């Protein structure tokens, strides 16, 4: 009989904002946003007090202030977040060495066989949450199930400070009743497409054949086919090294005007900067991805000797890549990726201009 896996997904609650409230008691129980408060500022994280007003990460600071006039903006302190993250990751390793960090504030854990020899994954998740609270003063939410897909969804069910388990006997019913836009890996554009096809819940997706889903969604078709049946064989990989960080945006209507595209590049850049910070990723190569209205795809890249970082630098490089040559026709999707990872513990080669 095949052994049933026990996977936990731990996700810190409003991590950046919670750290700020922890370190600055005067900010507790107040709506705060980590990020810049200027006209071009973007919310990197929002406290739960701010979320009640509709303030969300990735939102422009201007809109955030309109929704919550009393919002307090706090500059991010990434070194502090990394320090707390290290404490949290060390706690995970008290229970298992099969820890796969997804970012600075979340990770998968495989506790099928664990260091405490505890038979219950739910009990382990409770102990981890307790240890995080004791060591850091922060709360975390945990999801427990038989694979990564389900554990990731479960951790979001009872946030903040939540705990939710999907045992094997409940997997089928849970997925069948799950709204399609709650599926991990189904973005807004894909969800909208599925809605037009009459797919609103897991049970609707499950009715589609593998052939039909592959025809509709290409290489992602097989993934949607499997997860609608609760199948996710991905292992928790503690040695996974992220090779790139990227983001992309599909337009509601195709664009050809360069000025309009550059406006969108600004939003895409801001989203990328947030992802780079959350993933603690630094690289030397930037790639601009363009998908044309005829679905033809093109990428333009540039590699530098130094780290590519900061909104201003990434924006300038992205615009240079866009201006590199004329567009063939209107575009339906734009994407930005940073790759060619740099390990800051390794010495970098310096160049001297003659």
C-alpha positions as CSV (number, residue, x, y, z in Angstrom):
1,X,0.0,0.0,0.0
2,X,1.4,3.4,-1.0
3,X,2.3,5.6,1.9
4,X,0.1,8.7,2.3
5,X,2.2,11.9,2.4
6,X,1.8,14.5,5.1
7,X,2.5,18.0,3.7
8,X,2.3,21.3,5.6
9,X,2.3,24.7,4.1
10,X,3.2,27.5,6.5
11,X,2.5,31.1,5.5
12,X,3.3,34.1,7.8
13,X,0.5,36.5,8.3
14,X,1.0,39.9,6.7
15,X,4.7,39.3,7.3
16,X,6.4,42.6,6.6
17,X,3.6,44.6,8.2
18,X,3.5,42.3,11.2
19,X,7.2,42.7,11.8
20,X,6.8,46.5,11.8
21,X,4.0,46.3,14.3
22,X,6.0,43.9,16.5
23,X,9.0,46.2,16.6
24,X,7.0,49.4,16.9
25,X,4.2,49.1,19.6
26,X,2.7,52.4,18.5
27,X,1.7,50.9,15.2
28,X,-0.1,47.9,16.7
29,X,-3.9,47.7,16.0
30,X,-3.5,50.5,13.4
31,X,-3.8,50.3,9.6
32,X,-0.3,50.3,8.2
33,X,1.3,49.7,4.8
34,X,4.9,48.8,4.1
35,X,6.0,50.8,1.0
36,X,6.4,54.3,-0.3
37,X,3.6,56.9,0.1
38,X,4.5,59.0,-3.0
39,X,2.4,59.2,-6.1
40,X,4.4,56.4,-7.7
41,X,4.5,54.3,-4.5
42,X,3.2,50.8,-4.2
43,X,2.0,48.8,-1.1
44,X,4.4,45.9,-0.5
45,X,2.4,44.6,2.5
46,X,-0.7,45.7,4.4
47,X,-1.7,45.0,8.0
48,X,-5.0,43.3,8.6
49,X,-6.3,46.5,10.0
50,X,-5.6,48.1,6.6
51,X,-7.1,45.2,4.7
52,X,-10.5,45.9,6.3
53,X,-10.5,49.0,4.2
54,X,-9.6,47.2,1.0
55,X,-5.9,47.9,1.1
56,X,-3.9,45.2,-0.6
57,X,-0.3,44.5,-1.6
58,X,0.5,45.5,-5.1
59,X,-2.0,48.4,-4.9
60,X,-0.8,51.9,-5.7
61,X,-0.2,54.0,-2.6
62,X,-2.5,56.7,-4.0
63,X,-5.5,54.3,-4.2
64,X,-4.6,52.9,-0.8
65,X,-4.7,56.3,0.8
66,X,-8.1,57.0,-0.8
67,X,-9.5,53.8,0.6
68,X,-8.0,54.4,4.0
69,X,-7.2,58.0,4.7
70,X,-5.7,57.2,8.2
71,X,-3.3,54.7,6.6
72,X,0.3,54.8,8.0
73,X,3.1,54.2,5.6
74,X,6.3,52.5,6.8
75,X,9.5,52.1,4.9
76,X,10.5,48.5,4.4
77,X,13.5,47.0,6.3
78,X,14.5,44.0,4.3
79,X,17.5,43.0,6.5
80,X,15.1,42.8,9.5
81,X,12.7,40.6,7.6
82,X,15.5,38.3,6.6
83,X,16.6,38.1,10.2
84,X,13.2,37.0,11.3
85,X,12.8,34.7,8.3
86,X,16.0,32.8,9.4
87,X,14.5,32.2,12.8
88,X,11.3,30.8,11.3
89,X,13.2,28.5,8.9
90,X,15.3,27.2,11.8
91,X,12.1,26.3,13.6
92,X,10.9,24.3,10.6
93,X,14.2,22.3,10.7
94,X,13.5,21.3,14.3
95,X,10.7,19.1,12.9
96,X,12.0,18.0,9.4
97,X,14.9,18.6,7.0
98,X,12.4,18.4,4.1
99,X,11.7,22.1,4.0
100,X,11.2,24.0,0.7
101,X,11.1,27.7,1.1
102,X,8.8,29.5,-1.5
103,X,9.8,32.9,-0.3
104,X,11.0,34.8,2.7
105,X,7.8,34.1,4.6
106,X,6.4,30.8,3.5
107,X,7.5,27.2,3.0
108,X,6.4,23.6,2.4
109,X,7.3,20.9,4.9
110,X,7.1,17.2,4.4
111,X,6.5,15.7,7.8
112,X,5.5,12.1,6.7
113,X,8.6,11.1,8.6
114,X,9.6,13.8,11.1
115,X,12.3,14.3,13.8
116,X,9.7,14.3,16.6
117,X,8.2,11.0,15.5
118,X,4.8,12.6,15.8
119,X,2.1,10.7,13.8
120,X,-0.2,13.7,13.3
121,X,0.7,16.4,10.8
122,X,-2.0,18.6,12.4
123,X,-0.3,18.3,15.8
124,X,3.0,19.2,14.2
125,X,1.5,22.3,12.5
126,X,0.1,23.4,15.9
127,X,3.5,22.9,17.5
128,X,5.2,24.9,14.7
129,X,2.8,27.8,15.0
130,X,3.3,27.8,18.8
131,X,7.1,27.8,18.4
132,X,7.0,30.7,15.9
133,X,4.9,32.7,18.3
134,X,7.3,32.0,21.2
135,X,10.4,32.8,19.2
136,X,9.3,35.7,17.0
137,X,6.1,37.0,18.6
138,X,4.4,36.6,15.2
139,X,1.5,34.5,14.0
140,X,1.5,32.1,11.0
141,X,-1.2,30.2,9.2
142,X,-0.9,26.5,8.4
143,X,-2.4,24.2,5.8
144,X,-2.1,20.4,6.0
145,X,-2.9,17.8,3.4
146,X,-1.6,15.0,1.2
147,X,0.2,17.2,-1.4
148,X,1.6,20.6,-2.0
149,X,-1.4,21.9,-4.0
150,X,-3.9,21.2,-1.3
151,X,-1.7,22.3,1.6
152,X,-1.1,25.6,-0.1
153,X,-4.8,26.2,-0.5
154,X,-5.6,25.0,3.0
155,X,-3.2,27.6,4.6
156,X,-5.3,30.4,3.2
157,X,-8.7,29.1,4.5
158,X,-8.6,30.5,8.1
159,X,-6.1,33.4,7.9
160,X,-4.8,35.0,10.0
161,X,-3.4,32.7,12.7
162,X,-5.3,29.9,10.9
163,X,-5.0,26.1,10.8
164,X,-6.9,24.0,8.3
165,X,-6.5,20.3,7.3
166,X,-7.8,18.4,4.3
167,X,-7.5,14.7,5.2
168,X,-7.4,12.1,2.5
169,X,-11.1,11.2,3.0
170,X,-12.2,14.8,2.3
171,X,-9.9,15.6,-0.7
172,X,-12.4,14.8,-3.4
173,X,-15.3,16.7,-1.9
174,X,-13.1,19.7,-1.1
175,X,-11.8,20.0,-4.6
176,X,-15.2,19.5,-6.3
177,X,-16.7,22.4,-4.2
178,X,-13.7,24.7,-4.5
179,X,-14.2,27.9,-6.6
180,X,-11.9,27.8,-9.6
181,X,-10.3,31.2,-8.9
182,X,-9.1,29.7,-5.5
183,X,-7.1,27.0,-7.3
184,X,-3.4,27.6,-6.8
185,X,-1.9,28.1,-10.3
186,X,-5.1,29.5,-11.8
187,X,-4.7,33.3,-12.3
188,X,-7.4,35.9,-13.0
189,X,-7.1,35.7,-16.8
190,X,-7.3,31.9,-16.8
191,X,-10.2,32.0,-14.3
192,X,-12.1,34.4,-16.6
193,X,-11.5,32.0,-19.5
194,X,-12.7,29.1,-17.5
195,X,-15.8,31.0,-16.4
196,X,-16.7,31.6,-20.1
197,X,-16.3,27.8,-20.6
198,X,-18.8,27.1,-17.8
199,X,-16.0,26.1,-15.3
200,X,-16.8,27.7,-12.0
201,X,-15.8,24.9,-9.5
202,X,-13.5,21.9,-9.3
203,X,-16.4,19.6,-10.2
204,X,-16.8,21.5,-13.5
205,X,-13.1,21.3,-14.3
206,X,-13.1,17.5,-13.5
207,X,-15.7,16.9,-16.2
208,X,-13.2,18.1,-18.9
209,X,-11.1,15.4,-20.6
210,X,-7.3,15.6,-20.7
211,X,-7.4,16.1,-24.5
212,X,-9.9,19.0,-24.2
213,X,-8.0,20.8,-21.4
214,X,-4.7,20.4,-23.4
215,X,-6.4,21.9,-26.4
216,X,-7.8,24.8,-24.4
217,X,-4.8,25.5,-22.1
218,X,-1.8,24.0,-23.8
219,X,1.0,22.6,-21.6
220,X,-1.0,23.7,-18.5
221,X,-3.9,21.4,-19.5
222,X,-2.4,18.3,-17.8
223,X,-1.8,20.2,-14.6
224,X,-5.5,21.3,-14.4
225,X,-6.6,17.8,-15.3
226,X,-4.6,16.3,-12.4
227,X,-5.3,18.9,-9.7
228,X,-9.1,18.6,-10.3
229,X,-8.6,15.0,-9.2
230,X,-6.4,15.9,-6.2
231,X,-3.2,14.6,-8.0
232,X,0.0,16.4,-7.3
233,X,3.1,14.3,-7.2
234,X,5.6,17.1,-6.7
235,X,8.0,16.4,-3.8
236,X,9.1,18.9,-1.2
237,X,12.5,19.8,-2.4
238,X,14.9,21.3,0.2
239,X,17.6,21.8,-2.4
240,X,15.5,23.8,-4.8
241,X,17.3,26.8,-6.0
242,X,15.2,29.5,-7.7
243,X,16.8,30.3,-11.0
244,X,14.6,33.3,-11.9
245,X,11.9,35.6,-10.7
246,X,9.3,37.1,-13.1
247,X,5.9,38.5,-13.6
248,X,3.7,39.1,-16.6
249,X,0.4,40.8,-17.5
250,X,-2.1,39.9,-20.2
251,X,-4.0,42.9,-21.6
252,X,-7.8,43.0,-21.8
253,X,-7.3,44.5,-25.3
254,X,-4.2,44.3,-27.5
255,X,-1.8,47.3,-27.4
256,X,0.5,48.8,-30.1
257,X,1.2,52.3,-28.7
258,X,4.6,52.3,-27.1
259,X,3.7,55.0,-24.6
260,X,0.8,52.9,-23.3
261,X,3.0,49.8,-23.1
262,X,5.6,51.8,-21.1
263,X,2.9,52.8,-18.6
264,X,2.2,49.1,-18.1
265,X,5.9,48.3,-17.9
266,X,6.0,50.6,-14.9
267,X,3.3,48.5,-13.1
268,X,5.0,45.3,-14.2
269,X,8.3,46.6,-12.8
270,X,6.8,47.4,-9.4
271,X,5.3,44.0,-9.2
272,X,8.7,42.4,-10.1
273,X,10.5,44.5,-7.5
274,X,8.1,43.2,-4.8
275,X,8.6,39.6,-5.9
276,X,12.4,40.0,-5.9
277,X,12.3,41.4,-2.4
278,X,10.0,38.7,-1.1
279,X,12.1,36.0,-2.7
280,X,15.4,37.6,-1.6
281,X,16.6,37.1,-5.2
282,X,19.4,39.0,-7.0
283,X,20.4,38.5,-10.6
284,X,22.3,40.0,-13.5
285,X,20.0,39.3,-16.5
286,X,16.8,41.0,-17.4
287,X,14.4,39.5,-20.0
288,X,11.4,41.3,-21.6
289,X,8.8,38.9,-22.9
290,X,6.3,40.0,-25.6
291,X,3.4,37.9,-26.9
292,X,1.8,39.3,-30.0
293,X,-1.9,39.3,-30.9
294,X,-1.2,36.4,-33.3
295,X,0.3,34.5,-30.3
296,X,3.8,34.7,-31.7
297,X,6.3,35.2,-28.8
298,X,9.5,37.1,-28.6
299,X,12.1,37.7,-25.8
300,X,14.7,40.4,-25.5
301,X,17.5,40.1,-22.8
302,X,20.4,42.0,-21.4
303,X,23.0,40.9,-18.9
304,X,25.0,43.3,-16.7
305,X,28.1,42.9,-14.6
306,X,26.3,44.2,-11.5
307,X,23.1,43.2,-9.8
308,X,19.9,44.4,-11.4
309,X,17.8,45.9,-8.7
310,X,15.5,48.8,-7.8
311,X,12.5,50.1,-9.6
312,X,14.3,52.9,-11.5
313,X,17.0,50.6,-12.9
314,X,14.6,47.8,-13.9
315,X,12.2,50.3,-15.5
316,X,15.0,51.9,-17.6
317,X,16.4,48.5,-18.7
318,X,12.9,47.2,-19.6
319,X,12.2,50.4,-21.7
320,X,15.5,50.0,-23.5
321,X,14.6,46.5,-24.4
322,X,11.2,47.6,-25.7
323,X,12.9,50.3,-27.8
324,X,15.5,47.8,-29.1
325,X,13.4,47.2,-32.3
326,X,9.9,48.0,-33.5
327,X,7.0,45.9,-32.6
328,X,5.8,43.5,-35.3
329,X,2.2,44.0,-34.4
330,X,0.0,44.7,-31.4
331,X,0.8,42.8,-28.2
332,X,-1.5,40.9,-25.8
333,X,1.0,40.1,-23.0
334,X,4.1,41.6,-21.5
335,X,6.5,40.0,-19.0
336,X,9.7,40.8,-17.1
337,X,12.1,38.3,-15.6
338,X,15.3,38.6,-13.6
339,X,17.7,35.6,-13.9
340,X,21.4,34.7,-13.7
341,X,21.3,34.5,-9.9
342,X,24.0,36.0,-7.8
343,X,25.1,34.6,-4.5
344,X,26.2,37.6,-2.5
345,X,28.5,35.4,-0.3
346,X,30.6,34.8,-3.4
347,X,33.0,37.6,-4.5
348,X,32.0,39.4,-7.6
349,X,34.4,40.3,-10.4
350,X,34.9,44.0,-10.6
351,X,35.7,45.9,-13.8
352,X,37.8,49.0,-14.2
353,X,37.2,51.5,-17.0
354,X,40.4,52.5,-18.8
